[in-house]
Amino acid sequence: MMPKLSSPTFVARAATILSALLFAGAACADPLNVVSSGGFAAAYKKLAAQYERESGQQVHAEWGPSMGQTVNAIPARLARHEPIDVVIMVGDSLDKLMAAGQLAPGSKVVLADSRIACAVPQGAAHPDIHDVQGLKAALLAAHSVAWSDSASGEYIEKEMLQKLGVADAVRAKGHKIPATPVGEIVARHEADFGCQQRSELLPIAGIDIVGDLPDEVQYVTEFSAAVVAGSAHSAEARKFVAYLSATSNSAVIRATGLVPRAGGH
């Protein structure tokens, strides 16, 4: 027999149900806090906006390099115990954080591969860098060269210049750029040749991308996502990470200059 609408039993049950619904709604209303490195930023912005529309889950984003000494670097943020749910970063650096217990075991998903490209100020002459000799000539001819303090720049400074036999000459006029995208430095004519991941150069106005590094000296960076250990929204974070790697989102990722790794493999 159903209790009367005015009975104490009905009122108590209704209050219990309403309380549960309000609690669930409040939990869902909590935004996911995500920190992404710049290489995946363009793809992230599009995918996160889609996810918010489709799921109703708010996603709050901040940015930081995968490595380096800047205050916004992802390892530094985690060391400060910022309330982060998901990180998106260079795979090698992510693996180190996973091994250190800062990320949830088994939560890593590979999202995309990124190639390094080079750019000059918009309207400047375009050096031909399709082969190693052309790249070497472009580096030697430039008055100043810029690279990042993250994965691509570390490779350029410590390995590529040595392979090309121009390390001393180029390092003398080289600039390692922390935090700021290399393309912005080139656009402001603070360097007349700069190299970084293509996905980070594409969104920058005021530059011309002249090509990718030749295959012989190319360095492919893996971008991956993982859930932060101790996240207060672990289940929601895992759903978001799975969404980022869904096959249906491959075209969005590819359009930002990355090579999607749908399914996380």
Helices and strands as residue ranges (DSSP letters): H 8-29, E 32-36, G 38-40, H 41-55, E 59-63, H 74-79, E 86-90, H 91-99, E 109-114, E 116-121, H 132-141, E 145-148, H 151-155, I 156-160, H 161-164, H 167-171, E 174-177, H 182-187, E 193-197, H 198-201, E 207-212, G 215-217, E 221-227, H 234-244, G 247-249, H 250-255, E 259-260, G 262-264
